[in-house]
Amino acid sequence: MASEQPSRAARVLLLAAVALIGLNLRPFITGIGPLASQICAQTGLSLTGISLLTLVPMLLMGMFAFAGPFLQSRVGARRLVIASLAVLVLGSLLRLFATNGWQMVGTAALLGLGVAIIQAVFPGIVKEQFPRHVGVVMGLYSATLMGGGALGAQAAPLIATAGGSWRVGLAWMAVPAALALWLAARYLPRDSIVRQGGASAAAMLQRPRVWLLMACFGLVNGGYATVVAWLAPFYQEHGWSAAASGSLLAIVAVSQALAALFLPMLARSRDLRPGLWLTLAMQAAGFTSLAFRPEIAPLASAMLLGAGLGGCCALSMIVALDHLPDPAGAGTLSALMQGGGFLITALPPWIVAVLHELTGSFVAGWLLHVVSTAIVAVLYWRVTPASYARATRVLVPDVHGKEPSGVASL
């Protein structure tokens, strides 16, 4: 793909594609929580079973992120995005016909597969097409991704009520996915020959920094996955309706989107750690409020959580892309961070469900994420801009195509 296009119209249309694709990557997950009680009643799924509707897609996002660079070099980023959007359309439509728990888990797996491939290749597309505006465009992508989460949480219970079925409340998501498919097919740049160079994924995995970024990304997004899965059921236990708890989850997602959009714009320094620590503190405050005073200012807690989770995720993506100057290498690093990160992310909602069954409460689960934010804050202490080149030094193949030995340390 060529670098940033000179045509203003072409850039605007490409940005529209970025936004609409991002919008489709979370509704199928966030729509589950507000409808969880109805899904359980009609499919026989338990709380731990419902957690699989988050766990399975997150696992797939992790596993297939590792394959992203390989698939991109063989198939091309544009083709992968278009095929994955078609999978999202199919997976959403199939939910109209799901009659039991395992069929729901199957649709979750199909949707997770489509999202996994898009997430693996899309940061590299952004890095290549907008090399001088990576932070702003990644902020837009992250904001629409999280805004899609708000759309799913708010619309799913309303459409389910209007349509008379929770299946309709989930299957409508095929419509925006089809629109994104059309826009991507029309305006995403054609794939060019993939240039070889930089470090391979296997070489990058030898670097401690890659594993540190995975851990931070996974623990933060584990908090997001738990909020998506259990915030609405948590407040339904406190007497809230499905629509009201869905609205609260939508507030979380809107706050995520705003923080993801504006925090990267406000970050003037190349050192993003102060912003990351601020967002982690906001998460800790939100989870602490849920654990001990959920009935006091739930809207404020939701906004704190959303802004903290959204801002941290967007800044984390930018930190990964900033480590390497070339789009291919940066895309590979981002894919690896997401791969390992989402494998971690998949577990917390299931752990929280188990803790709930053992204790009869979500308190232990919320406190688990307070601890996670503290761990991430300590880990990010080492991620200084001065360490980027040293921590991810690219191994350039010699004339015989062999990589030199030796791995840069953290």
PELIN-V466714 format. One record per pair of residues at least 4 apart in sequence whose C-alpha atoms are under 7 Angstrom apart, sorted by the first residue. I is the first residue (numbers start at 0). J is the second residue. If there is no record, write none. Layout:
I:J / I:J
//
This chain:
0:188 / 0:189 / 0:190 / 0:191 / 1:128 / 2:127 / 2:128 / 3:128 / 3:129 / 3:130 / 4:9 / 4:10 / 6:10 / 7:11 / 8:12 / 9:13 / 10:14 / 11:15 / 12:16 / 12:186 / 13:17 / 13:186 / 13:187 / 14:18 / 15:19 / 16:20 / 16:179 / 16:182 / 16:183 / 17:21 / 17:140 / 18:22 / 18:139 / 18:140 / 18:143 / 19:23 / 19:179 / 20:179 / 21:140 / 21:141 / 21:143 / 21:144 / 22:143 / 22:144 / 22:146 / 22:147 / 23:144 / 23:147 / 23:175 / 23:176 / 24:114 / 24:144 / 24:147 / 25:29 / 25:144 / 25:145 / 25:147 / 25:148 / 26:30 / 26:147 / 26:148 / 26:150 / 26:151 / 26:152 / 27:151 / 27:169 / 28:53 / 29:148 / 29:151 / 29:152 / 29:227 / 30:34 / 30:151 / 30:152 / 30:155 / 30:169 / 31:35 / 32:227 / 32:228 / 32:229 / 32:231 / 32:232 / 33:152 / 33:156 / 33:231 / 33:232 / 33:241 / 33:242 / 33:244 / 33:245 / 34:38 / 34:156 / 34:165 / 34:241 / 35:39 / 36:40 / 37:41 / 37:165 / 38:42 / 39:43 / 39:44 / 39:45 / 42:98 / 42:99 / 42:100 / 43:99 / 43:100 / 44:48 / 44:49 / 44:100 / 45:49 / 46:50 / 46:352 / 47:51 / 47:349 / 47:352 / 47:353 / 50:54 / 50:228 / 50:348 / 50:349 / 51:55 / 51:104 / 52:56 / 52:104 / 52:107 / 53:57 / 53:228 / 53:345 / 54:58 / 54:345 / 54:346 / 54:348 / 54:349 / 55:59 / 55:107 / 55:108 / 56:60 / 56:107 / 56:108 / 56:110 / 56:111 / 56:112 / 57:61 / 57:111 / 57:341 / 57:342 / 57:344 / 57:345 / 58:62 / 58:341 / 58:342 / 58:345 / 59:63 / 59:111 / 59:112 / 59:115 / 60:64 / 60:111 / 60:112 / 60:114 / 60:115 / 60:338 / 60:341 / 61:337 / 61:338 / 61:339 / 61:340 / 61:341 / 61:342 / 62:338 / 63:67 / 63:115 / 63:116 / 63:338 / 64:115 / 64:116 / 64:119 / 64:334 / 64:335 / 64:337 / 64:338 / 65:334 / 65:335 / 65:338 / 66:70 / 67:71 / 67:116 / 67:119 / 67:120 / 67:334 / 68:72 / 68:331 / 69:73 / 70:74 / 71:75 / 71:76 / 71:120 / 72:193 / 74:78 / 74:79 / 75:79 / 75:190 / 76:80 / 76:120 / 76:190 / 77:81 / 77:187 / 77:189 / 77:190 / 78:82 / 79:83 / 80:84 / 80:117 / 81:85 / 81:180 / 81:183 / 81:184 / 82:86 / 83:87 / 83:113 / 83:114 / 83:116 / 83:117 / 84:88 / 84:113 / 84:176 / 84:180 / 85:89 / 85:180 / 86:90 / 86:109 / 86:110 / 86:113 / 87:91 / 87:110 / 87:113 / 87:173 / 87:176 / 88:92 / 88:173 / 88:176 / 88:177 / 89:93 / 90:94 / 90:106 / 90:109 / 90:110 / 91:169 / 91:170 / 91:172 / 91:173 / 92:170 / 92:173 / 93:97 / 93:106 / 94:103 / 94:106 / 94:166 / 94:169 / 94:170 / 95:166 / 95:167 / 95:170 / 97:102 / 97:103 / 98:102 / 99:103 / 100:104 / 101:105 / 102:106 / 103:107 / 104:108 / 105:109 / 106:110 / 107:111 / 108:112 / 109:113 / 110:114 / 111:115 / 112:116 / 113:117 / 114:118 / 115:119 / 116:120 / 117:121 / 119:334 / 120:124 / 120:330 / 121:125 / 122:126 / 122:330 / 123:127 / 123:326 / 123:327 / 123:329 / 123:330 / 124:128 / 125:129 / 125:133 / 125:136 / 126:130 / 126:133 / 126:326 / 127:326 / 129:133 / 132:136 / 133:137 / 134:138 / 134:263 / 134:317 / 135:139 / 135:263 / 135:264 / 136:140 / 137:141 / 138:142 / 138:259 / 138:260 / 138:263 / 138:313 / 139:143 / 139:260 / 140:144 / 141:145 / 141:256 / 141:259 / 141:260 / 141:313 / 142:146 / 142:255 / 142:256 / 142:257 / 142:259 / 142:260 / 143:147 / 143:256 / 144:148 / 145:149 / 145:252 / 145:253 / 145:255 / 145:256 / 146:150 / 146:252 / 146:253 / 146:256 / 147:151 / 148:152 / 148:252 / 149:153 / 149:248 / 149:249 / 149:250 / 149:252 / 149:253 / 150:154 / 150:249 / 151:155 / 152:245 / 152:246 / 152:248 / 152:249 / 153:157 / 153:245 / 153:246 / 153:249 / 154:158 / 155:159 / 155:168 / 155:169 / 156:160 / 156:168 / 156:241 / 156:242 / 156:245 / 157:161 / 157:242 / 158:162 / 158:167 / 158:168 / 159:163 / 159:164 / 159:165 / 159:167 / 159:168 / 160:164 / 162:167 / 164:168 / 165:169 / 166:170 / 167:171 / 172:176 / 173:177 / 174:178 / 175:179 / 176:180 / 177:181 / 178:182 / 179:183 / 180:184 / 181:185 / 182:186 / 183:187 / 196:395 / 197:328 / 197:393 / 197:394 / 197:395 / 198:202 / 198:203 / 198:328 / 198:393 / 198:394 / 198:395 / 199:203 / 200:204 / 200:331 / 201:205 / 203:209 / 204:209 / 205:406 / 206:390 / 206:391 / 206:406 / 206:407 / 206:408 / 207:211 / 207:408 / 207:409 / 208:212 / 208:390 / 208:409 / 209:213 / 209:336 / 210:214 / 211:215 / 212:216 / 212:336 / 213:217 / 213:336 / 213:337 / 213:339 / 213:340 / 214:218 / 214:340 / 215:219 / 215:375 / 216:220 / 216:315 / 216:336 / 216:340 / 217:221 / 217:340 / 217:341 / 217:343 / 217:344 / 218:222 / 218:343 / 218:344 / 218:371 / 219:223 / 219:308 / 219:372 / 220:224 / 220:344 / 221:225 / 221:343 / 221:344 / 221:345 / 221:347 / 222:226 / 222:368 / 223:227 / 223:308 / 224:228 / 224:344 / 224:348 / 225:229 / 225:347 / 225:348 / 226:230 / 228:348 / 229:233 / 230:234 / 230:248 / 231:235 / 231:244 / 231:245 / 231:248 / 232:236 / 233:237 / 234:238 / 234:239 / 234:244 / 235:239 / 235:240 / 235:241 / 235:244 / 239:243 / 239:244 / 240:244 / 241:245 / 242:246 / 243:247 / 244:248 / 245:249 / 246:250 / 247:251 / 247:298 / 247:301 / 248:252 / 249:253 / 250:254 / 250:301 / 250:302 / 251:255 / 251:301 / 251:302 / 251:304 / 251:305 / 252:256 / 252:305 / 253:257 / 254:258 / 254:302 / 254:305 / 254:306 / 255:259 / 255:305 / 255:306 / 255:308 / 255:309 / 255:310 / 256:260 / 256:309 / 257:261 / 258:262 / 258:306 / 258:309 / 258:310 / 259:263 / 259:309 / 259:310 / 259:313 / 261:265 / 262:266 / 262:310 / 263:314 / 266:271 / 269:384 / 270:383 / 270:384 / 271:275 / 271:314 / 272:276 / 272:379 / 273:277 / 274:278 / 275:279 / 275:311 / 275:314 / 276:280 / 276:376 / 277:281 / 278:282 / 278:307 / 278:308 / 278:310 / 278:311 / 279:283 / 279:307 / 279:372 / 279:376 / 280:284 / 281:285 / 281:303 / 281:304 / 281:307 / 282:286 / 282:303 / 282:304 / 282:307 / 282:308 / 283:287 / 283:369 / 283:372 / 284:288 / 285:289 / 285:300 / 285:301 / 285:303 / 285:304 / 286:290 / 286:365 / 286:366 / 286:368 / 286:369 / 287:291 / 287:365 / 287:366 / 287:369 / 288:292 / 288:293 / 288:300 / 289:293 / 289:365 / 290:362 / 290:365 / 290:366 / 293:297 / 296:300 / 297:301 / 298:302 / 299:303 / 300:304 / 301:305 / 302:306 / 303:307 / 304:308 / 305:309 / 306:310 / 307:311 / 308:312 / 309:313 / 310:314 / 311:315 / 312:316 / 313:317 / 314:318 / 315:319 / 316:320 / 316:333 / 317:321 / 318:322 / 319:332 / 319:333 / 320:329 / 320:333 / 322:329 / 322:387 / 322:388 / 322:391 / 323:328 / 323:329 / 324:329 / 325:329 / 326:330 / 327:331 / 328:332 / 329:333 / 330:334 / 331:335 / 332:336 / 333:337 / 334:338 / 335:339 / 336:340 / 337:341 / 338:342 / 339:343 / 340:344 / 341:345 / 346:350 / 347:351 / 348:352 / 349:353 / 350:354 / 351:355 / 351:361 / 351:364 / 352:356 / 353:357 / 354:358 / 354:363 / 354:364 / 355:359 / 355:360 / 355:361 / 361:365 / 362:366 / 363:367 / 364:368 / 365:369 / 366:370 / 367:371 / 368:372 / 369:373 / 370:374 / 371:375 / 372:376 / 373:377 / 374:378 / 375:379 / 376:380 / 382:386 / 383:387 / 386:390 / 387:391 / 388:392 / 389:407 / 389:409 / 390:407 / 390:408 / 390:409 / 391:407 / 392:407 / 394:402 / 394:403 / 395:402 / 396:400 / 396:401 / 396:402 / 396:403 / 397:401 / 397:402
//
